[in-house]
Amino acid sequence: MAYNLTRTAGILAAGPFEKARTATIRRKLINIPARIATSARKIRLHLPQAWPWQEAWQKLFTSVHAPPAAT
């Protein structure tokens, strides 16, 4: 099951991750050096500056977690 979820994450991230191996996806998209900060009851994820796989990670995140609906 973990293999299938990792492969799906690679396909959703698109680009070079569509055909990447499981270890590559895990190393470049899943195990990222990020910092979690809370402020005013909001959780924020601070990603590294000039991170080479930021666009692929953003595609994966937006496809899995849609933006909140406007009220």
N, C-alpha and C positions, 0 to 999 in steps of 0.2 A: 504494500500500500504506500509506503514511503517513497518507493521508486516511482510509482505512478504519479504521486503528488508533485514530486520534484520535476518530472518530465513535463507535467502540465504547467508548472511555474515557468519552465524554460520556454515553452511554446507561447505562453501569454506575454513573456518579456520580449519575445521576438528577436530579430537581429541574429547575432552569432549564437545566441542561447537556444535557438530552435533545435539545433543538432548537437549541442554541447553534451558532454558526459555529466553524470550525476555529481561527481566530485567538483567539476568546474562550476556548476550551478550553485552548489553548496558553498564553495569558497568565495565566489564573486557576488552572489545575490542574497544568500541566506545569512552567512556569517559576516556581518558588516560591523565595522567599528562605529557605533552610533551612541548618542547620549540621550537619555530620556529625561525631560524636565517637566515639572508641573508648575503651573501658575494660574491663578484665578480659576481653579477647578478644571483646567484644560490640560490635557497631556500632549506634549510636543516631542517630536522625534527630530533631533539634530543630526543630520547626516554629514559626513566629511566634506570639506571644501574641495572643489576640483576633483571629485571622485569620478573615475572613468566610466563606471557602469551606472551612473545616476539616471540616465534616460531610460535604460532597460528596467531598472528597479521601479521607476515612476510608472511605466506602462503596466508592470505587474501589479503594483499597488492600486492603481485606478481601475483595473479590470476586476480585481477581487473586492475592493471596497469602494463602492460608488460614492461620489461627493454627496454631502447632505442635501436634502431637498430644501429649496428656498421657501420661506414662509411668508 
